[in-house]
């Protein structure tokens, strides 16, 4: 991942519109797009066996985007400090002697 042994690197920041894939599963309604979270669950908490991410982005600005997924994605995005959103999002943990 680069950096020195005393640096902690964060995963790169990705904006909401390119961070989440659209969830696909037999039990999901076709007229609402949900963001795939983890473990067969959408960001809003809908769970379907066999759910997976699609090859397409989940786009929160679309009318068909689930409002609860949109809200959850915003909460998650707001947790990333603005100062730590650049490519050089490193924190030095070196001891100062």
PyMOL commands that set and color helices and strands:
alter all, ss='L'
color gray80, all
select helices_A, chain A and resi 16-18+67-78+82-84
alter helices_A, ss='H'
color red, helices_A
select strands_A, chain A and resi 7-9+21-24+52-57+90-92
alter strands_A, ss='S'
color yellow, strands_A
deselect
rebuild
show_as cartoon
